[in-house]
Amino acid sequence: MIVVKVGGSEGIDLDAVCADIAHLWSAGTRMVLVHGGSAETNRVAEALGHPPKFVTSPSGFTSRFTDRATLEIFEMVYCGKVNKGIVERLQRLGVNAVGLSGLDGRIFEGKHKDSVRSVEDGKVKVLRGDHTGTVEKVNTHLVELLLDGGYLPVLTPPGASFDGVAVNVDGDRAAAALAAAMHAEALLLLSNVPGLLRAFPDESSLIERIDASDVEAYLEFAQGRMKKKVLGAAEAVQGGVGRVIFGDARVEGPVSAALAGRGTVVS
């Protein structure tokens, strides 16, 4: 059982990802796909006159500030265009995929965080009206039902709060929670870089191996969104996942390449 998370940044080859998943699925590999859609969400938000706002926490993590209007755009893109685009690709390749958000069946569930601390001009400010959360509970029963029925689950944020409110959850950390809850042998975090880079953006500075006990020490090399991926990797290995691989979603056969150890392997 493996969990594949593919990001939503520019440059990612979804056709290659889906073709490789179809190949592995037909060979009997049991898997769940989790995806993002940040680049497309930014484009749609700009077009709708509600441009994205990103905040940096005092601990240095960057995230999207999600007010209600942003959440609705987020749902439109992630749950609609991107999710169904991936499902269609897989269906054309003979994979009976089912696309769901973490809100459906409370697959991803956690506490609603309605305010966020942001560093602006060197000062810490509290922004209210946020619709975010962290996955604390995974409905593995529903995911197992789909897998046992021969369906490939294609999952995406948002998740559900304990009160049933839609909340934006980080896709990498949601995938990590899913992998741990499903006792996955591997979690693949695929993005538009070859892995964790010691000197970003120099792709020749790839860090090939990280000891599972030392993951958080590598946060210093993570830039931007990669910080959440490293944090997700730490949470996954702490949760019992056998290995986590940061892989490249721009290459041919990206899932197989990551499984073969191409990228940054945390084990």
C-alpha positions as CSV (number, residue, x, y, z in Angstrom):
1,M,0.0,0.0,0.0
2,I,1.4,3.4,-1.0
3,V,0.2,6.9,-0.8
4,V,1.1,9.3,-3.7
5,K,0.8,13.0,-3.2
6,V,1.3,15.2,-6.3
7,G,1.5,18.9,-5.9
8,G,-0.2,21.6,-7.9
9,S,2.7,23.9,-8.8
10,E,3.7,24.9,-12.3
11,G,5.7,22.3,-14.3
12,I,4.1,19.2,-13.0
13,D,3.3,16.5,-15.6
14,L,-0.1,15.1,-14.5
15,D,-0.3,13.0,-17.7
16,A,3.0,11.3,-16.8
17,V,1.9,10.8,-13.2
18,C,-1.5,9.3,-14.2
19,A,0.1,7.0,-16.9
20,D,2.5,5.7,-14.3
21,I,-0.2,5.2,-11.7
22,A,-2.3,3.3,-14.3
23,H,0.7,1.0,-15.0
24,L,1.3,0.3,-11.4
25,W,-2.4,-0.2,-10.6
26,S,-2.8,-2.7,-13.4
27,A,0.1,-4.6,-11.9
28,G,-1.7,-4.9,-8.6
29,T,-0.1,-2.0,-6.6
30,R,-2.6,-0.8,-4.0
31,M,-2.5,3.0,-3.7
32,V,-4.3,6.2,-2.9
33,L,-3.6,9.5,-4.8
34,V,-3.7,12.9,-3.0
35,H,-3.3,16.0,-5.1
36,G,-3.0,19.8,-4.8
37,G,-3.9,22.6,-7.2
38,S,-2.2,25.8,-6.0
39,A,-1.1,27.2,-9.3
40,E,-4.6,26.9,-10.9
41,T,-6.3,28.2,-7.7
42,N,-4.0,31.3,-7.9
43,R,-5.0,31.9,-11.5
44,V,-8.7,31.5,-10.9
45,A,-8.6,33.7,-7.8
46,E,-6.8,36.5,-9.7
47,A,-9.4,36.2,-12.5
48,L,-12.2,36.5,-10.0
49,G,-10.8,39.6,-8.4
50,H,-9.9,37.9,-5.1
51,P,-6.1,37.3,-5.4
52,P,-4.4,34.9,-3.0
53,K,-2.9,36.1,0.2
54,F,0.0,34.2,1.7
55,V,1.1,34.5,5.3
56,T,4.3,33.5,7.1
57,S,4.1,32.2,10.6
58,P,6.6,33.2,13.3
59,S,8.1,29.7,12.9
60,G,8.8,30.4,9.2
61,F,6.0,28.3,7.5
62,T,4.2,29.9,4.6
63,S,0.5,29.1,4.0
64,R,-2.5,30.5,2.2
65,F,-4.8,32.7,4.2
66,T,-8.2,31.2,3.6
67,D,-11.2,33.4,4.2
68,R,-14.6,32.2,3.2
69,A,-14.4,33.5,-0.4
70,T,-11.0,31.9,-0.9
71,L,-12.3,28.6,0.5
72,E,-15.1,28.7,-2.1
73,I,-12.6,29.3,-4.9
74,F,-10.4,26.6,-3.5
75,E,-13.3,24.1,-3.6
76,M,-14.2,25.1,-7.1
77,V,-10.6,24.4,-8.4
78,Y,-9.4,21.6,-6.2
79,C,-12.6,19.6,-5.9
80,G,-13.8,20.5,-9.4
81,K,-11.4,21.2,-12.3
82,V,-8.3,19.6,-10.9
83,N,-9.8,16.6,-9.2
84,K,-12.1,15.7,-12.1
85,G,-9.3,16.3,-14.6
86,I,-7.2,13.7,-12.8
87,V,-10.1,11.3,-12.5
88,E,-10.8,11.7,-16.2
89,R,-7.2,11.0,-17.1
90,L,-7.2,7.8,-15.0
91,Q,-10.6,6.6,-16.4
92,R,-9.2,7.0,-20.0
93,L,-6.3,4.8,-18.9
94,G,-8.6,2.1,-17.6
95,V,-8.4,2.9,-13.9
96,N,-11.8,3.2,-12.1
97,A,-10.9,6.2,-10.1
98,V,-13.2,8.0,-7.6
99,G,-12.5,11.6,-6.8
100,L,-13.4,12.9,-3.3
101,S,-12.5,15.8,-1.1
102,G,-11.4,15.3,2.5
103,L,-14.8,16.9,3.4
104,D,-16.6,14.0,1.9
105,G,-17.3,11.4,4.5
106,R,-14.9,13.4,6.8
107,I,-12.0,11.6,5.2
108,F,-9.7,14.4,6.6
109,E,-11.0,15.8,9.9
110,G,-9.5,18.2,12.4
111,K,-10.1,21.3,14.5
112,H,-11.1,24.5,12.7
113,K,-8.5,27.2,13.2
114,D,-10.2,30.5,12.7
115,S,-7.2,32.8,13.3
116,V,-3.6,32.7,12.2
117,R,-0.5,34.5,13.4
118,S,1.4,36.2,10.6
119,V,4.7,38.1,10.5
120,E,4.4,41.4,8.6
121,D,7.1,44.0,8.5
122,G,8.8,42.3,11.4
123,K,5.7,42.4,13.6
124,V,3.4,39.5,14.5
125,K,-0.2,40.1,13.7
126,V,-3.3,37.9,14.3
127,L,-5.6,37.5,11.3
128,R,-9.1,36.3,12.0
129,G,-11.7,34.8,9.7
130,D,-9.4,31.9,8.6
131,H,-10.8,28.6,7.5
132,T,-7.9,26.2,8.0
133,G,-7.2,23.1,10.0
134,T,-4.8,20.3,10.6
135,V,-5.8,16.7,9.9
136,E,-6.2,14.9,13.3
137,K,-8.4,12.0,12.2
138,V,-8.7,10.0,8.9
139,N,-11.7,8.0,7.8
140,T,-9.7,4.9,6.8
141,H,-12.9,2.9,6.7
142,L,-14.3,4.8,3.7
143,V,-10.9,4.7,1.9
144,E,-10.6,0.9,2.5
145,L,-14.2,0.4,1.2
146,L,-13.2,2.1,-2.1
147,L,-9.9,0.1,-2.4
148,D,-11.6,-3.2,-1.6
149,G,-14.2,-2.4,-4.2
150,G,-11.5,-2.0,-6.9
151,Y,-11.6,1.8,-7.0
152,L,-8.6,4.1,-6.8
153,P,-9.3,7.0,-4.4
154,V,-8.2,10.4,-5.7
155,L,-8.4,12.7,-2.7
156,T,-7.9,16.5,-2.2
157,P,-8.4,19.1,0.4
158,P,-10.4,20.7,1.9
159,G,-11.2,18.6,5.0
160,A,-13.9,18.8,7.6
161,S,-13.8,20.4,11.0
162,F,-15.1,18.4,14.0
163,D,-18.2,20.7,13.6
164,G,-18.6,19.8,9.9
165,V,-17.2,23.1,8.6
166,A,-15.0,22.9,5.4
167,V,-11.4,23.8,6.3
168,N,-8.4,24.1,4.1
169,V,-5.8,21.5,5.1
170,D,-2.2,21.2,3.9
171,G,-2.1,18.5,1.3
172,D,1.3,17.1,2.2
173,R,0.5,16.8,5.9
174,A,-2.9,15.3,5.0
175,A,-1.2,12.7,2.8
176,A,1.2,12.0,5.7
177,A,-1.7,11.5,8.1
178,L,-3.4,9.2,5.6
179,A,-0.2,7.2,5.0
180,A,0.2,6.7,8.8
181,A,-3.4,5.8,9.4
182,M,-3.4,3.3,6.5
183,H,0.0,1.8,7.6
184,A,1.4,2.5,4.2
185,E,4.8,1.1,3.2
186,A,5.7,4.3,1.4
187,L,4.6,7.9,1.0
188,L,5.7,9.7,-2.2
189,L,5.6,13.5,-2.2
190,L,6.0,14.5,-5.9
191,S,6.6,18.2,-6.9
192,N,8.3,20.3,-9.5
193,V,11.9,19.7,-8.1
194,P,13.9,16.5,-7.9
195,G,13.8,16.4,-4.1
196,L,15.1,18.3,-1.2
197,L,17.9,20.6,-2.3
198,R,20.8,21.6,-0.1
199,A,21.2,24.9,-2.1
200,F,17.9,25.7,-3.7
201,P,17.3,26.1,-6.7
202,D,20.5,24.3,-7.7
203,E,19.1,20.9,-8.7
204,S,22.6,19.3,-8.6
205,S,22.6,19.9,-4.8
206,L,20.0,17.1,-4.2
207,I,20.1,15.5,-0.8
208,E,19.6,11.8,-1.6
209,R,19.2,10.2,1.9
210,I,17.9,11.4,5.2
211,D,17.8,9.3,8.3
212,A,14.2,9.1,9.7
213,S,15.4,10.1,13.2
214,D,16.9,13.3,11.8
215,V,14.2,14.7,9.4
216,E,13.5,17.9,11.2
217,A,17.1,18.9,11.1
218,Y,16.8,19.3,7.4
219,L,14.1,22.0,7.6
220,E,16.9,24.6,7.2
221,F,17.4,23.5,3.6
222,A,13.6,23.6,2.8
223,Q,12.4,26.7,0.9
224,G,8.8,27.9,0.8
225,R,6.3,25.0,0.4
226,M,9.0,22.4,0.8
227,K,9.0,23.2,4.6
228,K,5.5,21.6,4.8
229,K,6.7,18.6,2.9
230,V,9.6,18.0,5.3
231,L,7.2,18.4,8.2
232,G,4.8,16.0,6.6
233,A,7.7,13.5,6.1
234,A,8.6,13.8,9.8
235,E,5.0,13.1,10.8
236,A,4.7,10.2,8.5
237,V,7.8,8.3,9.7
238,Q,6.9,9.1,13.3
239,G,3.5,7.5,12.5
240,G,5.1,4.3,11.2
241,V,5.3,4.8,7.5
242,G,8.3,2.8,6.2
243,R,9.8,5.4,4.0
244,V,9.0,8.8,2.5
245,I,10.4,9.9,-0.9
246,F,10.5,13.5,-2.2
247,G,10.2,12.8,-6.0
248,D,10.1,14.7,-9.3
249,A,6.7,15.0,-11.0
250,R,8.2,16.4,-14.2
251,V,9.9,13.2,-15.4
252,E,8.7,10.1,-17.2
253,G,7.4,7.4,-14.9
254,P,7.6,9.7,-11.8
255,V,5.9,7.3,-9.3
256,S,8.1,4.3,-10.4
257,A,11.2,6.5,-10.3
258,A,10.4,7.6,-6.7
259,L,9.7,4.1,-5.6
260,A,13.1,3.1,-7.1
261,G,14.7,5.7,-4.8
262,R,15.1,8.6,-7.3
263,G,14.8,11.7,-5.2
264,T,15.3,12.3,-1.5
265,V,14.6,9.1,0.5
266,V,13.7,9.3,4.2
267,S,14.0,5.9,5.8
